[in-house]
Amino acid sequence: MSWHDPARALEPESDTALRNELRGLLGMSRSTPETSYFEAEPTPELIQLADELRREARRRNLTARKKSSWMLLAAALPFALVTAGMGAWGVSQKHKADQLAATVAHEQAELQRMAAALQPPPAAPAAARPLPVQAPTAKGRPAQTLLLGKAAPRNKAKELVIPVERSKEANPNAPQSVKAN
């Protein structure tokens, strides 16, 4: 029967006698009633023992290794290395892209300079009048005249007209061929 069992108060006399006999064999006094440990006054030895236990617990807490932060750092190290590697790769790729952009800009400037050098100097204003160019004639259509370099008629914008061979079938989705001059 458990010591905190409420049925213990109604314990048979044979069990009480057996318990008293066991107390006597163990050297415990028969006359001591059961005491509550929370109501008893602590002795100086108990106070000293409690202080020693507190000091030992504090010493162990202060000298214990902090494994959690080291474990967290060890777990985060691969991610940090990958992030640093990707950052370094990104910086090198940006350097390459900047160098390539500078090279392309330099080559474009060089090409523009060479194109400007190859253009003929502007002609005198009197000789600036262009010659009319005749477009090929189609069946039943009058010949179109293109003036290169001259202002277009008022109702049309200035544009380059390329003559196109028209087939007898009018299919707008079919490929069209362009005559080369």
C-alpha positions in Angstrom: 0.0 0.0 0.0 1.3 3.4 -0.9 2.2 5.9 1.8 0.0 8.6 0.3 -3.0 6.3 -0.1 -6.1 7.7 1.7 -7.2 4.2 2.5 -4.2 3.8 4.8 -6.1 5.4 7.7 -8.4 2.4 7.6 -5.5 -0.1 7.6 -6.1 -3.4 9.4 -4.3 -3.9 12.7 -2.3 -6.8 11.3 -0.7 -4.5 8.7 0.1 -1.9 11.4 1.7 -4.6 13.6 3.8 -5.9 10.7 5.0 -2.3 9.9 5.9 -1.7 13.5 7.9 -5.0 13.6 9.8 -4.0 10.4 10.6 -0.6 12.0 12.0 -2.3 15.0 14.2 -4.6 12.8 15.5 -1.7 10.8 16.4 0.3 14.0 13.8 2.9 13.7 12.0 4.0 16.8 8.5 2.7 17.2 7.3 5.8 18.9 8.2 8.4 16.3 5.2 9.6 14.4 5.4 10.3 10.7 6.7 13.8 10.1 6.1 16.2 7.3 9.4 17.3 5.8 8.0 20.7 4.8 6.9 21.6 8.3 10.2 20.6 10.0 12.9 23.2 10.9 16.1 22.7 8.8 19.2 21.9 10.8 22.5 23.7 10.2 23.9 20.6 8.5 21.0 20.7 6.0 21.5 24.4 5.4 25.3 23.8 4.8 24.5 20.9 2.4 22.0 23.0 0.5 24.5 25.9 0.1 27.2 23.4 -1.2 24.7 22.0 -3.7 23.8 25.5 -4.9 27.5 26.4 -5.3 28.2 23.2 -7.2 25.2 23.8 -9.5 26.3 27.4 -10.2 29.9 26.3 -10.9 28.7 23.6 -13.4 26.4 26.1 -15.1 29.2 28.6 -15.5 31.8 26.1 -16.7 29.5 24.0 -18.9 30.3 24.1 -22.7 27.9 26.0 -24.8 27.4 23.5 -27.6 24.3 25.0 -29.1 26.0 28.1 -30.6 29.0 26.1 -32.0 26.6 23.6 -33.5 24.5 26.4 -35.1 27.7 28.0 -36.5 28.9 24.6 -37.9 25.5 24.0 -39.5 25.5 27.5 -41.1 29.1 27.3 -42.4 28.3 25.5 -45.7 25.5 28.0 -46.5 27.8 30.9 -45.8 30.5 29.4 -48.0 28.0 28.9 -50.9 26.7 32.4 -50.5 30.2 33.9 -50.5 31.1 31.8 -53.6 28.0 32.8 -55.5 28.7 36.5 -54.6 32.3 36.2 -55.8 31.1 34.6 -59.0 28.5 37.3 -59.5 31.1 40.0 -59.1 33.4 38.4 -61.6 30.5 38.1 -64.1 29.6 41.7 -63.6 33.3 42.7 -64.3 33.2 40.6 -67.5 29.9 42.2 -68.6 31.2 45.7 -67.9 34.4 45.0 -69.9 32.4 43.5 -72.8 30.0 46.6 -72.8 33.0 48.9 -72.9 34.6 46.9 -75.8 31.3 47.0 -77.7 30.9 50.8 -77.1 34.5 51.3 -78.2 34.0 49.3 -81.4 30.7 51.1 -82.2 32.5 54.4 -81.8 35.3 53.2 -84.1 32.8 52.0 -86.7 31.0 55.4 -86.6 34.3 57.2 -87.0 35.2 55.0 -90.0 31.8 55.5 -91.5 32.1 59.2 -91.2 35.5 59.1 -92.8 34.2 57.1 -95.7 31.2 59.4 -96.5 31.9 61.8 -99.4 32.0 65.5 -98.5 28.7 67.4 -99.0 28.2 68.6 -102.6 27.6 72.2 -103.6 24.0 73.4 -103.2 23.6 73.9 -107.0 24.4 70.3 -107.7 22.2 69.0 -104.9 19.2 68.4 -107.1 18.8 64.6 -107.4 17.9 62.8 -110.6 14.5 61.1 -110.8 14.5 57.3 -110.8 11.9 55.5 -112.8 10.1 52.5 -111.2 9.3 49.5 -113.4 5.9 49.7 -115.0 3.2 47.1 -114.3 0.3 46.2 -116.5 -2.0 49.1 -116.8 -0.2 51.2 -114.2 1.7 54.4 -115.0 5.4 54.5 -114.1 6.2 55.9 -110.7 8.9 58.4 -110.3 11.0 58.5 -107.1 12.9 61.5 -106.2 15.8 60.6 -103.9 16.8 63.3 -101.5 14.0 65.7 -102.5 11.0 66.5 -100.3 8.1 64.1 -100.8 4.7 65.4 -101.9 2.7 67.1 -99.2 0.3 64.2 -98.6 2.9 61.5 -98.5 5.8 61.1 -96.0 9.4 60.7 -97.3 10.0 57.0 -97.7 12.0 54.5 -99.7 9.9 52.5 -102.2 11.2 49.1 -103.2 9.6 47.6 -106.3 7.9 44.2 -105.7 6.9 41.6 -108.3 3.2 40.9 -107.7 1.9 37.5 -108.5 -1.4 36.9 -110.2 -2.7 35.4 -107.0 -3.3 37.9 -104.3 -2.2 36.1 -101.1 -0.9 38.5 -98.4 0.6 35.6 -96.4 2.7 34.3 -99.2 6.4 35.3 -99.3 7.2 38.1 -101.7 10.3 38.5 -103.8 12.1 41.8 -104.2 14.1 42.7 -107.3 17.8 43.4 -106.8 19.2 46.3 -108.9 
